[in-house]
Amino acid sequence: MFPSSPPDPPADSGFTLLELLAVLALLAVLVALLYPAGKRVLDEGRLSTCLGNLRQLGVAANAYAGDHNGFLPTSLGTFWQRELAPYVGITPSSSGMELYGAEASRKTIFTCPFVAKDPTPRRSYGINYRIQQDDRVDGYQSDSTFSIQAPGNTMLFADSLSTSFIGIIGNMSFRHIQDRCGVAYADGHVENVSKEDALLFKTSKFFGGQNQ
């Protein structure tokens, strides 16, 4: 009678519990290392988009002024977003919700990608109210671009806090990384300014467009 064959070796059970825990710990370390870098890249992309939006709005406002005897879109009586929409390739719907902060506006240039950081995001950008107060036409006529004496220092659009109009620093939203705010100036350039710097801006220049 032949001797019985030896028992088969136990099947490989794969990772032991200890090895599995080691792998999970390594993955956790990798995620912790990669997350800040990934978030930084995402935030930089959002910042680039926002400043690009503001730059386009500045170009559109100046194109609008070129078609209206030098006058900017007014912030009184009608929404400036609706006046600028044709200049950025948007045909407003009857409701206009794609312009004024509703979900439909999320993928247009009227919405800052950082807007969700605001507690009550209703608007993304505001127009400078101080250069919109000329009373030549029933209080609803905007200023002429020719009346802006310091275009390189005068804010035209900026990130705003739930308002379409900005007349004081307190209406601006510093929701960008490092608590900064995107600003489009009347001469066409854009900046990402800190609140500390904004508080030092001279109101007569930054809002009023004056040399002094």
C-alpha positions, 0 to 999 in steps of 0.5 A: 500500500502506497503511503498517503501523499503529504497535505497540500500547503495552505493557500496564500491568504494575501495581505495579513492584517498587519500588512494591510494596516501598513498599506493604509497608513502609507496611503494616508500619508501620501494623501496628506502630502498630496492634498495641499499641492492639489488644493494649491493647483485648484486654487490657482486655477480658480484665481486665474479664471476669476482674474480672466473674468474680470479682465473680460468684463473690463474689455466689455465695458470699454467696448460698450463705452465705445458704442455709447459715446464713451459712457460706461454701463450704468449701475442704476435703473438696470443691471449692468450685467444685462447691458454687457451680456452681448459684449461677452457672447451671452444672450440673456434669457427673459429671467436673466438668472444666468447673469445675476447669481443663480445656478445658471450663472455658475459657468459664465464670466459673471461668476467667481469660482471662489464665490461659494466661500461667501456665506450668502453668495448672490453676486460675484462681481460689482461695478464701481458705484462712485463713477455711476452717479451722474444725474444728466439723465434722470439719475440713471446716466453713467459717467463717461470714461473720459471723466476718469482722470486716473484709470490705472488707479480707478476700480471698475469691477471687483469681487463683491459681497452679494451686491452688483454695486461697490461704493466702499471697501466693505462691499468688496469680497476678499474670498481669494486665497490669502484673503485677496480680492480681484480688481479690474481697473479702468485702464484694463489691467487686473490685480489680486489685492489684499484687504490691507492694501485696499484699505490704504487706497485713496477713495478719490482715486480708487472709487472716484477716478480723480488724480488726487 
